């Protein structure tokens, strides 16, 4: 007999081999992101865990689903209660274990009790999700690291990266393990600057997130003189690393090529630690292509509990896919 538990925290061992492990997911519990409720479905058969599915619930502004354009601007900021499998900030969704049609049906019914719109965010193309509309999501830039990173690049790209780093020569940077607690206020202020600049906002972290994820994090800290003007939060485990969050002081960022230096240095850190790959986050695709990243395709799935609305979703799924402008 199949049973489904609804837990507030990730079960022990969830996503144990990935940078975004149980500690990462736990950081979002207890209102770590205002306006979002997080949970975990654990499917068991005869007392044995067969599948673990993280989810979150929020009121989604409908134009969040749309690429920037006329329709995005025209649509009022209407919202709909959404229950979504995945994590609001992780680019790739995680489901651990055996995802059968029976489990999907049971999870869908439970999610429909939590939100009128049900979604699965950041998954592969062939999830067994009958009755869902499928739309391409923002691809995830990933650099595969095999041997000498700089040696693997074409000479024109190597020279471009050297010029980018030369512009940042006036900056000092440090690599530190864990969150320097004395810098929490400054790191959070830099995060907020970057969050405010984002053209599309989907949830805002609280400072406690950075405290809770300290144990698995590496920080790149960038200083102009004695002033911290930028940071990268990296999560690494085994052969994988994720560039999770960045924060910048925009008063100094452009003049010192801060953004480019942050990502170049993060690739260097991943290589130095023997990682086979690093995820760079779903923005600034052209520069990340220059770094050597290749796009990993992901899909988002949607289903509305109203049959007429679900029919409309299935007919309009292409409108939910990224625009050419967003992929630059």
TILUM-371067 format. One record per residue (C-alpha): x negated, y negated, z negated; residue number from 1. Coordinates in steps of 0.001 Angstrom, whole numbers. Example, Ala and Ser with C-alpha at 12.3 -4.5 7.8 and 13.67 -1.06 7.14 Angstrom:
2
       u       v       w   k
  -12300    4500   -7800   1
  -13670    1060   -7140   2
//
This chain:
328
       u       v       w   k
       0       0       0   1
   -1293   -3452     927   2
   -1189   -6189   -1720   3
   -2207   -9835   -1483   4
   -3527  -11840   -4420   5
   -3584  -15630   -4350   6
   -6614  -16862   -6311   7
   -7818  -20349   -7224   8
  -11507  -19469   -6881   9
  -13545  -17337   -4476  10
  -14012  -13743   -5621  11
  -17473  -12613   -6600  12
  -19700  -11945   -3607  13
  -17629  -13862   -1071  14
  -19729  -14934    1945  15
  -22801  -13803      32  16
  -25107  -13744    3045  17
  -24218  -17217    4342  18
  -25338  -20714    3353  19
  -21679  -21629    2732  20
  -21270  -18965      70  21
  -18938  -18638   -2917  22
  -20692  -21491   -4762  23
  -20051  -23793   -1804  24
  -16364  -22875   -1653  25
  -16025  -23111   -5429  26
  -17216  -26730   -5258  27
  -13935  -27651   -3598  28
  -11753  -26162   -6302  29
  -10360  -28188   -9207  30
   -9511  -31159   -6985  31
  -13074  -31582   -5714  32
  -11542  -33223   -2645  33
   -8526  -35431   -3460  34
   -5388  -34523   -1561  35
   -6494  -30934    -907  36
   -5585  -27752   -2751  37
   -7881  -24771   -2219  38
   -7240  -21082   -2689  39
   -8218  -17565   -1638  40
   -6096  -14679    -478  41
   -7556  -11315   -1390  42
   -6003   -8321     360  43
   -6335   -4985   -1399  44
   -5367   -1499    -359  45
   -5153    1133   -3110  46
   -7166   -1115   -5408  47
   -9967   -1708   -2883  48
  -10663   -5172   -1518  49
  -10365   -5103    2248  50
  -10205   -8801    3181  51
  -10811  -12231    1642  52
   -9355  -15318    3288  53
  -10073  -18879    2063  54
   -7465  -21553    2706  55
   -6575  -25127    1874  56
   -3345  -27106    1799  57
   -3020  -30813    2605  58
    -742  -33370    4208  59
   -2153  -33682    7711  60
   -1768  -36892    9700  61
    -584  -35696   13094  62
   -2931  -37874   15120  63
   -5849  -36100   13394  64
   -5140  -33225   15791  65
   -5492  -35404   18879  66
   -8547  -36648   20770  67
   -9016  -40406   20802  68
   -6920  -42015   23505  69
   -3572  -43586   24264  70
   -1524  -40860   22598  71
   -3726  -41005   19474  72
   -3163  -44757   19182  73
     549  -44552   19956  74
    1408  -41807   17476  75
    2300  -43287   14080  76
     527  -41941   11034  77
    3157  -39300   10429  78
    2006  -36385    8321  79
    3019  -32756    7993  80
    2257  -30296    5160  81
    -415  -27973    6535  82
   -1718  -24703    5102  83
   -4959  -23810    6867  84
   -7340  -20865    6738  85
  -10916  -22099    6511  86
  -12617  -25005    4797  87
  -11948  -28691    5529  88
  -15629  -29604    5982  89
  -17239  -26367    7245  90
  -17386  -26173   11034  91
  -17087  -22378   11081  92
  -14261  -20492    9429  93
  -15066  -17508    7220  94
  -12891  -14445    6800  95
  -14568  -11549    5075  96
  -13528   -7995    5707  97
  -10950   -6278    7880  98
   -8467   -8717    9444  99
   -5626   -6494   10653 100
   -2300   -7593   12200 101
    -597   -6458    8973 102
   -2817   -8747    6885 103
   -2335  -11625    9333 104
    1449  -11286    9108 105
    1393  -11226    5304 106
   -1000  -14189    5078 107
    1071  -16170    7592 108
    4233  -15654    5542 109
    2469  -16838    2398 110
    1008  -19870    4157 111
    4419  -20819    5548 112
    5583  -21115    1938 113
    2863  -23717    1375 114
    3111  -25777    4560 115
    5351  -26099    7601 116
    2273  -26085    9860 117
     -49  -23076    9551 118
   -3543  -23216   11026 119
   -6802  -21276   11280 120
   -9783  -23597   11721 121
  -13129  -22890   13382 122
  -12817  -19256   14470 123
  -13624  -17159   17512 124
  -11509  -16826   20610 125
   -9942  -13451   19873 126
   -8379  -13520   16428 127
   -5356  -11180   16225 128
   -2886  -14041   15722 129
     361  -13367   17550 130
    2720  -16316   17814 131
      12  -18947   17365 132
   -1004  -21690   19780 133
   -4742  -21692   20464 134
   -6875  -24749   21213 135
  -10596  -25243   21618 136
  -12177  -27079   18696 137
  -15301  -29195   18514 138
  -18229  -26895   19346 139
  -20928  -26406   16734 140
  -24473  -27377   17829 141
  -26878  -24608   16794 142
  -30648  -24470   17319 143
  -32173  -21011   17554 144
  -35675  -21063   16099 145
  -38030  -18497   17544 146
  -41742  -19211   17302 147
  -43114  -22724   17792 148
  -40153  -25127   17889 149
  -41938  -28057   19527 150
  -43721  -25732   21916 151
  -40359  -24407   23088 152
  -39227  -27863   24228 153
  -39890  -29392   27628 154
  -42589  -32059   27586 155
  -40165  -34926   28222 156
  -38085  -33884   25208 157
  -41164  -33520   22997 158
  -42276  -36999   23990 159
  -38829  -38428   23286 160
  -38802  -36910   19789 161
  -42265  -38304   19149 162
  -41008  -41765   20100 163
  -38029  -41346   17776 164
  -40319  -40399   14898 165
  -42665  -43267   15692 166
  -39778  -45688   15225 167
  -39260  -44145   11774 168
  -42943  -44385   10849 169
  -42203  -47038    8241 170
  -40084  -44599    6261 171
  -41273  -42174    3629 172
  -39424  -38909    3244 173
  -39393  -36178     638 174
  -38046  -32630     591 175
  -36641  -31660   -2806 176
  -34814  -28618   -4125 177
  -31454  -29336   -5677 178
  -29775  -32655   -6368 179
  -31965  -35207   -8179 180
  -29369  -36125  -10794 181
  -30823  -39597  -11293 182
  -30025  -40298   -7620 183
  -26424  -39067   -7657 184
  -24870  -42540   -7641 185
  -27060  -43714   -4762 186
  -26536  -40506   -2755 187
  -22789  -40781   -3178 188
  -22844  -44448   -2148 189
  -24744  -43513    1035 190
  -22293  -40694    1714 191
  -19403  -43157    1389 192
  -21045  -45565    3833 193
  -21238  -42805    6421 194
  -17729  -41575    5630 195
  -16345  -45093    6093 196
  -18047  -45325    9501 197
  -16508  -42065   10730 198
  -13915  -42734   13454 199
  -11748  -39898   12136 200
  -11526  -39054    8439 201
  -10429  -35674    7119 202
  -10799  -35718    3355 203
  -13280  -37494    1099 204
  -15614  -35727   -1297 205
  -15929  -36607   -4958 206
  -19392  -36963   -6565 207
  -18825  -33663   -8371 208
  -19187  -31823   -5053 209
  -22878  -32744   -4902 210
  -23385  -31648   -8510 211
  -21652  -28303   -7952 212
  -23621  -27452   -4814 213
  -26981  -28540   -6218 214
  -28280  -25025   -6866 215
  -28181  -23927   -3232 216
  -29142  -27257   -1677 217
  -32273  -28791    -247 218
  -32307  -32570      96 219
  -34254  -34659    2567 220
  -34630  -38106    1053 221
  -35664  -41088    3182 222
  -37122  -44199    1565 223
  -37850  -47685    2810 224
  -40378  -48811     263 225
  -38860  -47671   -3024 226
  -35266  -47831   -1795 227
  -33420  -44639    -856 228
  -31716  -45392    2475 229
  -30764  -41928    3720 230
  -30325  -38283    2814 231
  -29554  -34908    4372 232
  -27988  -32125    2345 233
  -29120  -28765    3694 234
  -27777  -25382    2651 235
  -29953  -22419    3480 236
  -29765  -18705    2898 237
  -31698  -15921    4576 238
  -32293  -16828    8205 239
  -29604  -19520    8418 240
  -29483  -23182    7474 241
  -26688  -25757    7699 242
  -27047  -29528    7870 243
  -23951  -30165    5776 244
  -23813  -33872    4918 245
  -25798  -36991    5651 246
  -25617  -40465    4195 247
  -27203  -43662    5517 248
  -27648  -47297    4632 249
  -26495  -48920    7866 250
  -28284  -52160    7094 251
  -31573  -50369    7816 252
  -30598  -47274    9815 253
  -30846  -48676   13362 254
  -34077  -50627   12940 255
  -35897  -47554   11643 256
  -34327  -44825   13784 257
  -33061  -43193   10597 258
  -30354  -40968   12068 259
  -32685  -39357   14597 260
  -35477  -38886   12067 261
  -33102  -37171    9649 262
  -32123  -34494   12141 263
  -35621  -33987   13553 264
  -36988  -33466   10032 265
  -34166  -31088    9131 266
  -35127  -28851   12073 267
  -38741  -28943   10885 268
  -37672  -27871    7392 269
  -35638  -24959    8796 270
  -38594  -23808   10894 271
  -41029  -24105    7994 272
  -38753  -21887    5872 273
  -38580  -19168    8479 274
  -34966  -19721    9464 275
  -33772  -18223   12724 276
  -31144  -20933   13250 277
  -29828  -24234   11966 278
  -26339  -25695   12412 279
  -26415  -29442   13002 280
  -22771  -30468   12650 281
  -20146  -31333   15252 282
  -21174  -34876   16254 283
  -23721  -36641   18504 284
  -23883  -33819   21020 285
  -26205  -35486   23517 286
  -28989  -36066   20980 287
  -28567  -32592   19543 288
  -28887  -31146   23046 289
  -32200  -32984   23313 290
  -33219  -31337   20036 291
  -32559  -27987   21705 292
  -29117  -27212   20268 293
  -26630  -25128   22168 294
  -22895  -25446   21551 295
  -21199  -22582   19760 296
  -17585  -22490   20919 297
  -14856  -22371   18281 298
  -11067  -22287   18423 299
   -8303  -23569   16195 300
   -4962  -21790   15923 301
   -1619  -23400   15049 302
    1854  -22137   14244 303
    4892  -24059   13021 304
    7520  -22286   10983 305
   10198  -24030   13059 306
   10668  -22033   16274 307
   11384  -25109   18448 308
    8297  -26897   17080 309
    6195  -23782   17565 310
    7372  -23537   21180 311
    6329  -27168   21664 312
    2919  -26460   20107 313
    2339  -23591   22512 314
    3128  -25842   25483 315
     998  -28768   24282 316
   -2031  -26915   22901 317
   -4363  -28466   25489 318
   -3625  -31916   24020 319
   -5270  -30769   20788 320
   -8626  -30049   22436 321
  -11622  -32427   22233 322
  -11909  -35152   24857 323
  -14971  -35680   27023 324
  -15761  -38755   24942 325
  -15853  -36696   21730 326
  -18298  -34230   23294 327
  -20917  -36858   24130 328
//
